[in-house]
């Protein structure tokens, strides 16, 4: 595991544990890598509830309750879907805060409107506050996924 990502996960864990908060993840393009990074930290069970890997649209609907109309109107890779994934993870877990990611890691699947490297990251807090950002990462599939994990974890600091 990348040492920088591990250190970031440790810092997130300290923040959450100190404040008595629990996180859950909802991941598409990262395939569970955010949850994996978090659970590399010893003691993460004190502040990590669960991770949803919802790679397909059916999984997004079944596991997170994403509305089919959201997927149809905006697409799986959109701010609206990322926000719905974060809300669904919150509704289907014991977490206080969630992070959700959806994007195009490549090498295929991009378009002019949403090229490879397009990623949406959403955070939602139990108090109702939410935030979503669009990122345009460069690199190969592995690099795009790593940058997504890093941004998702860093965003917890900014959003928290």
N, CA, C and O of each residue as an XYZ file, in Angstrom:
640
protein
N       0.838     -1.184      0.000
C       0.000      0.000      0.000
C       0.875      1.236      0.000
O       1.946      1.264      0.607
N       0.409      2.233     -0.676
C       1.092      3.514     -0.747
C       1.185      4.132      0.653
O       0.174      4.273      1.340
N       2.390      4.495      1.065
C       2.617      5.027      2.418
C       1.850      6.320      2.654
O       1.359      6.562      3.756
N       1.747      7.147      1.624
C       1.020      8.415      1.765
C      -0.469      8.171      2.030
O      -1.073      8.843      2.867
N      -1.049      7.219      1.322
C      -2.463      6.906      1.529
C      -2.689      6.314      2.918
O      -3.677      6.631      3.581
N      -1.776      5.459      3.351
C      -1.893      4.862      4.684
C      -1.838      5.947      5.757
O      -2.639      5.938      6.692
N      -0.908      6.869      5.626
C      -0.773      7.967      6.601
C      -2.039      8.820      6.618
O      -2.513      9.220      7.681
N      -2.576      9.089      5.445
C      -3.806      9.871      5.344
C      -4.967      9.136      6.020
O      -5.767      9.751      6.724
N      -5.057      7.830      5.807
C      -6.119      7.035      6.449
C      -5.952      7.052      7.964
O      -6.942      7.123      8.691
N      -4.726      6.989      8.444
C      -4.482      7.069      9.891
C      -4.959      8.408     10.443
O      -5.576      8.461     11.507
N      -4.672      9.488      9.719
C      -5.076     10.826     10.162
C      -6.598     10.949     10.182
O      -7.167     11.506     11.121
N      -7.244     10.436      9.159
C      -8.709     10.446      9.109
C      -9.261      9.655     10.290
O     -10.218     10.076     10.940
N      -8.654      8.516     10.557
C      -9.091      7.691     11.679
C      -8.980      8.413     13.009
O      -9.886      8.339     13.839
N      -7.879      9.104     13.213
C      -7.713      9.868     14.461
C      -8.784     10.948     14.580
O      -9.355     11.142     15.653
N      -9.055     11.644     13.490
C     -10.080     12.693     13.493
C     -11.443     12.105     13.860
O     -12.143     12.625     14.729
N     -11.802     11.030     13.195
C     -13.110     10.428     13.442
C     -13.201      9.841     14.847
O     -14.194     10.050     15.544
N     -12.183      9.119     15.261
C     -12.200      8.490     16.580
C     -12.253      9.536     17.686
O     -13.004      9.386     18.650
N     -11.458     10.594     17.550
C     -11.439     11.669     18.543
C     -12.818     12.295     18.710
O     -13.205     12.692     19.809
N     -13.555     12.376     17.600
C     -14.871     13.008     17.631
C     -16.013     12.005     17.757
O     -17.184     12.377     17.685
N     -15.673     10.743     17.945
C     -16.702      9.722     18.126
C     -17.573      9.504     16.908
O     -18.757      9.190     17.036
N     -16.999      9.669     15.727
C     -17.755      9.531     14.479
C     -17.352      8.277     13.729
O     -16.236      7.778     13.873
N     -18.279      7.779     12.929
C     -18.084      6.563     12.147
C     -18.331      6.885     10.682
O     -19.218      7.670     10.347
N     -17.533      6.268      9.808
C     -17.651      6.501      8.371
C     -18.037      5.222      7.641
O     -17.752      4.115      8.098
N     -18.689      5.398      6.504
C     -18.968      4.313      5.566
C     -18.611      4.820      4.176
O     -18.609      6.025      3.925
N     -18.312      3.896      3.282
C     -17.941      4.262      1.915
C     -18.906      3.647      0.912
O     -19.488      2.590      1.156
N     -19.064      4.321     -0.212
C     -19.818      3.796     -1.352
C     -18.931      4.031     -2.574
O     -18.657      5.173     -2.945
N     -18.490      2.948     -3.187
C     -17.486      3.066     -4.235
C     -17.912      2.382     -5.528
O     -18.490      1.295     -5.529
N     -17.606      3.054     -6.612
C     -17.777      2.455     -7.923
C     -16.403      2.319     -8.574
O     -15.848      1.221     -8.598
N     -15.848      3.393     -9.096
C     -14.611      3.304     -9.878
C     -13.397      2.839     -9.081
O     -12.424      2.377     -9.677
N     -13.422      2.943     -7.783
C     -12.295      2.499     -6.960
C     -12.446      1.056     -6.498
O     -11.505      0.499     -5.933
N     -13.577      0.449     -6.715
C     -13.767     -0.958     -6.441
C     -13.490     -1.396     -5.014
O     -13.108     -2.544     -4.785
N     -13.673     -0.515     -4.062
C     -13.467     -0.861     -2.661
C     -12.119     -0.421     -2.104
O     -11.781     -0.732     -0.962
N     -11.363      0.291     -2.902
C     -10.004      0.673     -2.468
C     -10.012      1.665     -1.307
O      -9.088      1.656     -0.494
N     -11.029      2.518     -1.209
C     -11.099      3.447     -0.071
C     -11.295      2.632      1.210
O     -10.607      2.857      2.206
N     -12.226      1.696      1.181
C     -12.464      0.839      2.351
C     -11.218      0.017      2.671
O     -10.873     -0.149      3.841
N     -10.543     -0.495      1.653
C      -9.321     -1.261      1.881
C      -8.261     -0.398      2.550
O      -7.599     -0.836      3.491
N      -8.103      0.820      2.066
C      -7.105      1.729      2.629
C      -7.420      2.026      4.090
O      -6.530      2.023      4.941
N      -8.686      2.279      4.369
C      -9.102      2.558      5.747
C      -8.841      1.365      6.649
O      -8.332      1.515      7.759
N      -9.193      0.178      6.168
C      -9.082     -0.997      7.036
C      -7.658     -1.528      7.156
O      -7.424     -2.478      7.903
N      -6.709     -0.943      6.447
C      -5.298     -1.253      6.667
C      -4.835     -0.689      8.011
O      -3.840     -1.148      8.572
N      -5.557      0.303      8.521
C      -5.202      0.950      9.783
C      -5.714      0.084     10.938
O      -6.909     -0.196     11.039
N      -4.803     -0.326     11.790
C      -5.184     -1.116     12.965
C      -6.147     -0.307     13.828
O      -5.923      0.877     14.080
N      -7.206     -0.945     14.271
C      -8.188     -0.270     15.111
C      -9.265      0.472     14.337
O     -10.101      1.146     14.938
N      -9.258      0.360     13.019
C     -10.234      1.102     12.205
C     -11.670      0.656     12.468
O     -12.609      1.368     12.112
N     -11.852     -0.498     13.078
C     -13.222     -0.929     13.387
C     -13.904      0.013     14.372
O     -15.127     -0.019     14.509
N     -13.139      0.841     15.051
C     -13.713      1.828     15.973
C     -14.347      3.003     15.237
O     -15.163      3.725     15.811
N     -13.981      3.201     13.976
C     -14.478      4.374     13.240
C     -14.904      4.087     11.802
O     -15.287      5.006     11.078
N     -14.840      2.820     11.382
C     -15.284      2.427     10.038
C     -16.402      1.403     10.175
O     -16.229      0.369     10.820
N     -17.553      1.692      9.564
C     -18.705      0.794      9.669
C     -18.720     -0.235      8.546
O     -18.699     -1.438      8.805
N     -18.757      0.226      7.314
C     -18.870     -0.685      6.175
C     -18.572      0.044      4.877
O     -18.549      1.272      4.809
N     -18.345     -0.771      3.845
C     -18.130     -0.240      2.510
C     -19.047     -0.926      1.520
O     -19.235     -2.142      1.558
N     -19.607     -0.135      0.645
C     -20.454     -0.652     -0.432
C     -19.674     -0.535     -1.736
O     -19.252      0.560     -2.108
N     -19.480     -1.642     -2.428
C     -18.887     -1.602     -3.761
C     -20.034     -1.791     -4.736
O     -20.574     -2.887     -4.884
N     -20.393     -0.704     -5.394
C     -21.564     -0.704     -6.272
C     -21.110     -0.341     -7.681
O     -21.330      0.771     -8.160
N     -20.484     -1.292     -8.317
C     -19.888     -1.068     -9.626
C     -20.949     -0.930    -10.715
O     -20.814     -0.101    -11.616
N     -21.990     -1.733    -10.634
C     -23.049     -1.688    -11.651
C     -24.164     -0.738    -11.221
O     -24.300     -0.403    -10.044
N     -24.951     -0.317    -12.195
C     -26.111      0.518    -11.882
C     -27.098     -0.258    -11.008
O     -27.706      0.307    -10.099
N     -27.254     -1.557    -11.289
C     -28.169     -2.380    -10.488
C     -27.730     -2.385     -9.027
O     -28.567     -2.288     -8.130
N     -26.438     -2.495     -8.784
C     -25.940     -2.479     -7.403
C     -26.192     -1.124     -6.751
O     -26.541     -1.060     -5.572
N     -26.020     -0.059     -7.494
C     -26.279      1.281     -6.945
C     -27.739      1.396     -6.505
O     -28.040      1.969     -5.458
N     -28.637      0.843     -7.317
C     -30.062      0.896     -6.986
C     -30.394     -0.045     -5.833
O     -31.072      0.353     -4.886
N     -29.924     -1.284     -5.904
C     -30.279     -2.301     -4.912
C     -29.650     -2.035     -3.546
O     -30.332     -2.138     -2.526
N     -28.376     -1.700     -3.511
C     -27.664     -1.573     -2.237
C     -27.772     -0.186     -1.616
O     -27.755     -0.041     -0.394
N     -27.884      0.832     -2.467
C     -27.871      2.207     -1.962
C     -29.175      2.954     -2.196
O     -29.345      4.071     -1.706
N     -30.082      2.361     -2.926
C     -31.357      3.021     -3.189
C     -31.268      4.172     -4.160
O     -32.118      5.062     -4.140
N     -30.244      4.177     -5.025
C     -30.147      5.235     -6.037
C     -31.344      5.109     -6.972
O     -31.643      4.023     -7.467
N     -32.014      6.209     -7.206
C     -33.198      6.245     -8.045
C     -32.821      5.940     -9.500
O     -31.885      6.540    -10.029
N     -33.538      5.016    -10.152
C     -33.232      4.705    -11.557
C     -33.305      5.938    -12.468
O     -32.562      6.046    -13.443
N     -34.207      6.861    -12.136
C     -34.327      8.071    -12.946
C     -33.072      8.956    -12.845
O     -32.713      9.640    -13.803
N     -32.414      8.936    -11.684
C     -31.167      9.687    -11.528
C     -30.117      9.120    -12.467
O     -29.420      9.865    -13.156
N     -30.007      7.804    -12.492
C     -29.035      7.158    -13.373
C     -29.368      7.395    -14.837
O     -28.475      7.631    -15.650
N     -30.643      7.333    -15.171
C     -31.068      7.520    -16.556
C     -30.845      8.959    -17.015
O     -30.356      9.194    -18.120
N     -31.202      9.913    -16.170
C     -31.122     11.324    -16.555
C     -29.687     11.870    -16.537
O     -29.293     12.605    -17.442
N     -28.918     11.515    -15.520
C     -27.588     12.108    -15.340
C     -26.440     11.152    -15.632
O     -25.318     11.588    -15.889
N     -26.712      9.858    -15.595
C     -25.674      8.860    -15.815
C     -25.043      8.411    -14.510
O     -25.168      9.077    -13.482
N     -24.363      7.272    -14.564
C     -23.714      6.732    -13.374
C     -22.580      7.636    -12.907
O     -22.303      7.727    -11.711
N     -21.930      8.297    -13.847
C     -20.824      9.190    -13.517
C     -21.359     10.623    -13.555
O     -21.353     11.287    -14.592
N     -21.822     11.072    -12.388
C     -22.412     12.407    -12.288
C     -22.433     12.849    -10.833
O     -22.346     12.036     -9.914
N     -22.549     14.147    -10.651
C     -22.656     14.697     -9.298
C     -23.909     14.170     -8.610
O     -23.896     13.870     -7.416
N     -24.980     14.062     -9.370
C     -26.248     13.617     -8.811
C     -26.169     12.174     -8.313
O     -26.687     11.850     -7.245
N     -25.517     11.312     -9.094
C     -25.385      9.914     -8.687
C     -24.451      9.782     -7.492
O     -24.738      9.029     -6.561
N     -23.336     10.505     -7.509
C     -22.410     10.453     -6.365
C     -23.110     10.900     -5.088
O     -22.935     10.289     -4.034
N     -23.896     11.956     -5.180
C     -24.630     12.469     -4.027
C     -25.651     11.444     -3.539
O     -25.803     11.237     -2.335
N     -26.344     10.809     -4.472
C     -27.323      9.781     -4.109
C     -26.644      8.568     -3.482
O     -27.191      7.952     -2.567
N     -25.459      8.225     -3.968
C     -24.704      7.111     -3.385
C     -24.303      7.426     -1.948
O     -24.410      6.573     -1.067
N     -23.841      8.650     -1.714
C     -23.447      9.051     -0.353
C     -24.650      9.022      0.582
O     -24.551      8.566      1.721
N     -25.786      9.512      0.092
C     -27.012      9.495      0.903
C     -27.458      8.067      1.174
O     -27.888      7.749      2.283
N     -27.356      7.203      0.163
C     -27.745      5.810      0.335
C     -26.858      5.071      1.320
O     -27.336      4.256      2.108
N     -25.568      5.358      1.271
C     -24.647      4.727      2.222
C     -24.973      5.162      3.641
O     -24.881      4.364      4.573
N     -25.350      6.407      3.808
C     -25.722      6.914      5.124
C     -27.006      6.229      5.610
O     -27.109      5.839      6.773
N     -27.972      6.090      4.713
C     -29.252      5.482      5.070
C     -29.138      3.982      5.361
O     -29.935      3.435      6.123
N     -28.159      3.325      4.762
C     -28.025      1.879      4.893
C     -26.839      1.465      5.763
O     -26.294      0.372      5.608
N     -26.449      2.352      6.679
C     -25.328      2.040      7.572
C     -25.538      2.709      8.923
O     -26.538      3.390      9.153
N     -24.581      2.500      9.801
C     -24.598      3.151     11.105
C     -23.628      4.333     11.142
O     -23.238      4.786     12.218
N     -23.244      4.825      9.973
C     -22.237      5.881      9.870
C     -22.805      7.265     10.189
O     -24.003      7.524     10.079
N     -21.888      8.130     10.586
C     -22.203      9.551     10.787
C     -21.843     10.365      9.557
O     -22.398     11.438      9.322
N     -20.907      9.840      8.773
C     -20.429     10.516      7.572
C     -20.128      9.451      6.525
O     -19.668      8.356      6.849
N     -20.394      9.789      5.266
C     -20.097      8.864      4.178
C     -19.321      9.581      3.088
O     -19.375     10.803      2.950
N     -18.600      8.778      2.320
C     -17.940      9.273      1.118
C     -18.302      8.313     -0.001
O     -18.298      7.096      0.183
N     -18.615      8.874     -1.168
C     -18.992      8.069     -2.326
C     -18.208      8.539     -3.543
O     -17.961      9.733     -3.717
N     -17.819      7.582     -4.384
C     -17.075      7.924     -5.600
C     -17.646      7.181     -6.793
O     -18.034      6.017     -6.691
N     -17.691      7.865     -7.915
C     -18.083      7.270     -9.181
C     -17.322      7.998    -10.278
O     -17.203      9.223    -10.257
N     -16.809      7.238    -11.232
C     -16.012      7.871    -12.264
C     -15.600      6.912    -13.363
O     -16.033      5.761    -13.419
N     -14.749      7.427    -14.233
C     -14.250      6.665    -15.375
C     -12.742      6.532    -15.226
O     -11.995      7.473    -15.494
N     -12.303      5.353    -14.795
C     -10.886      5.127    -14.540
C     -10.120      4.715    -15.801
O      -8.890      4.769    -15.821
N     -10.837      4.306    -16.847
C     -10.201      3.970    -18.104
C      -9.656      2.561    -18.148
O      -9.872      1.793    -17.210
N      -8.974      2.205    -19.180
C      -8.568      3.089    -20.266
C      -9.690      3.410    -21.248
O      -9.565      4.330    -22.056
N     -10.795      2.648    -21.180
C     -11.929      2.892    -22.073
C     -13.077      3.503    -21.284
O     -12.992      3.670    -20.067
N     -14.144      3.830    -21.988
C     -15.365      4.279    -21.335
C     -15.563      5.777    -21.315
O     -16.637      6.250    -20.942
N     -14.561      6.530    -21.704
C     -14.692      7.979    -21.698
C     -15.428      8.494    -22.920
O     -15.634      7.777    -23.899
N     -15.822      9.764    -22.835
C     -16.485     10.449    -23.951
C     -15.984     11.893    -23.971
O     -15.208     12.298    -23.105
N     -16.421     12.650    -24.944
C     -16.036     14.068    -24.982
C     -16.551     14.801    -23.754
O     -15.857     15.637    -23.177
N     -17.787     14.475    -23.360
C     -18.403     15.124    -22.201
C     -17.791     14.655    -20.884
O     -17.607     15.441    -19.954
N     -17.479     13.359    -20.822
C     -16.905     12.757    -19.612
C     -15.704     11.910    -20.016
O     -15.822     10.696    -20.176
N     -14.551     12.549    -20.181
C     -13.365     11.789    -20.585
C     -12.841     10.907    -19.459
O     -13.197     11.084    -18.294
N     -11.994      9.958    -19.825
C     -11.326      9.114    -18.829
C     -10.673     10.030    -17.795
O     -10.044     11.027    -18.148
N     -10.827      9.689    -16.537
C     -10.294     10.511    -15.450
C     -11.338     11.382    -14.783
O     -11.060     12.013    -13.764
N     -12.554     11.424    -15.353
C     -13.645     12.181    -14.744
C     -14.148     11.407    -13.535
O     -14.535     10.244    -13.649
N     -14.142     12.055    -12.383
C     -14.576     11.408    -11.141
C     -15.400     12.397    -10.330
O     -15.061     13.577    -10.236
N     -16.477     11.906     -9.750
C     -17.278     12.690     -8.818
C     -17.135     12.071     -7.435
O     -17.267     10.859     -7.267
N     -16.864     12.917     -6.450
C     -16.711     12.476     -5.068
C     -17.722     13.251     -4.226
O     -17.783     14.478     -4.291
N     -18.508     12.530     -3.442
C     -19.523     13.170     -2.598
C     -19.335     12.739     -1.151
O     -18.962     11.601     -0.865
N     -19.599     13.667     -0.252
C     -19.565     13.398      1.181
C     -20.906     13.810      1.740
O     -21.481     14.811      1.311
N     -21.404     13.058      2.684
C     -22.674     13.419      3.341
C     -22.530     13.147      4.827
O     -21.971     12.133      5.244
N     -23.048     14.076      5.612
C     -22.998     13.986      7.068
C     -24.406     13.740      7.581
O     -25.387     14.185      6.985
N     -24.488     13.029      8.689
C     -25.778     12.713      9.292
C     -26.614     13.955      9.588
O     -27.843     13.881      9.621
N     -25.957     15.095      9.802
C     -26.698     16.332     10.083
C     -27.345     16.915      8.827
O     -28.023     17.940      8.898
N     -27.138     16.262      7.666
C     -27.774     16.689      6.433
C     -26.865     17.440      5.483
O     -27.198     17.587      4.307
N     -25.731     17.918      5.954
C     -24.830     18.636      5.059
C     -24.193     17.671      4.073
O     -23.909     16.517      4.392
N     -23.981     18.174      2.873
C     -23.395     17.351      1.821
C     -22.532     18.215      0.917
O     -22.711     19.429      0.829
N     -21.603     17.570      0.257
C     -20.740     18.263     -0.692
C     -20.373     17.278     -1.792
O     -20.230     16.080     -1.547
N     -20.226     17.786     -2.986
C     -19.796     16.960     -4.108
C     -18.828     17.769     -4.955
O     -19.013     18.969     -5.153
N     -17.797     17.103     -5.452
C     -16.831     17.760     -6.330
C     -16.620     16.903     -7.574
O     -16.757     15.680     -7.552
N     -16.287     17.587     -8.643
C     -15.911     16.912     -9.886
C     -14.402     17.062    -10.032
O     -13.859     18.159     -9.901
N     -13.739     15.955    -10.301
C     -12.294     15.948    -10.502
C     -12.000     15.449    -11.912
O     -12.741     14.644    -12.476
N     -10.901     15.949    -12.463
C     -10.421     15.442    -13.751
C      -8.982     14.992    -13.546
O      -8.049     15.792    -13.614
N      -8.820     13.708    -13.295
C      -7.504     13.148    -13.012
C      -6.824     12.701    -14.303
O      -7.482     12.335    -15.277
N      -5.508     12.740    -14.289
C      -4.706     12.295    -15.425
C      -3.933     11.046    -15.022
O      -3.647     10.826    -13.845
N      -3.605     10.240    -16.013
C      -2.802      9.056    -15.759
C      -3.497      7.795    -16.230
O      -4.530      7.834    -16.898
N      -2.895      6.677    -15.860
C      -3.479      5.391    -16.221
C      -4.541      5.001    -15.193
O      -4.795      5.737    -14.239
N      -5.150      3.853    -15.396
C      -6.238      3.385    -14.527
C      -5.820      3.362    -13.055
O      -6.543      3.854    -12.189
N      -4.654      2.789    -12.782
C      -4.164      2.700    -11.407
C      -3.970      4.087    -10.803
O      -4.355      4.325     -9.658
N      -3.383      4.992    -11.556
C      -3.125      6.344    -11.057
C      -4.431      7.104    -10.799
O      -4.551      7.821     -9.806
N      -5.388      6.946    -11.685
C      -6.684      7.621    -11.508
C      -7.370      7.100    -10.255
O      -7.934      7.883     -9.490
N      -7.331      5.811    -10.038
C      -7.953      5.227     -8.847
C      -7.239      5.686     -7.574
O      -7.896      5.997     -6.581
N      -5.921      5.732     -7.588
C      -5.158      6.194     -6.418
C      -5.467      7.660     -6.107
O      -5.643      8.027     -4.945
N      -5.533      8.489     -7.136
C      -5.853      9.901     -6.927
C      -7.263     10.068     -6.372
O      -7.523     10.972     -5.577
N      -8.163      9.198     -6.792
C      -9.537      9.247     -6.292
C      -9.579      8.903     -4.807
O     -10.247      9.584     -4.029
N      -8.870      7.851     -4.414
C      -8.826      7.467     -2.999
C      -8.250      8.611     -2.172
O      -8.796      8.964     -1.127
N      -7.158      9.182     -2.637
C      -6.507     10.276     -1.914
C      -7.454     11.465     -1.759
O      -7.586     12.013     -0.665
N      -8.103     11.859     -2.833
C      -9.021     12.998     -2.777
C     -10.223     12.719     -1.888
O     -10.698     13.608     -1.182
N     -10.713     11.484     -1.921
C     -11.854     11.123     -1.075
C     -11.486     11.241      0.397
O     -12.255     11.785      1.190
N     -10.314     10.734      0.765
C      -9.872     10.812      2.158
C      -9.546     12.256      2.559
O      -9.903     12.697      3.651
N      -8.873     12.979      1.678
C      -8.561     14.377      1.995
C      -9.825     15.202      2.184
O      -9.865     16.101      3.023
N     -10.836     14.904      1.419
C     -12.094     15.644      1.497
C     -12.792     15.494      2.834
O     -13.561     16.368      3.233
N     -12.535     14.401      3.526
C     -13.129     14.224      4.850
C     -12.654     15.331      5.760
O     -13.429     15.849      6.564
N     -11.381     15.707      5.647
C     -10.833     16.813      6.447
C     -11.540     18.113      6.121
O     -11.926     18.858      7.021
N     -11.708     18.383      4.851
C     -12.322     19.639      4.417
C     -13.818     19.679      4.751
O     -14.361     20.709      5.149
N     -14.459     18.524      4.573
C     -15.896     18.463      4.773
C     -16.264     18.373      6.230
O     -17.289     18.909      6.653
N     -15.435     17.696      7.003
C     -15.761     17.448      8.397
C     -15.888     18.748      9.148
O     -16.162     18.744     10.348
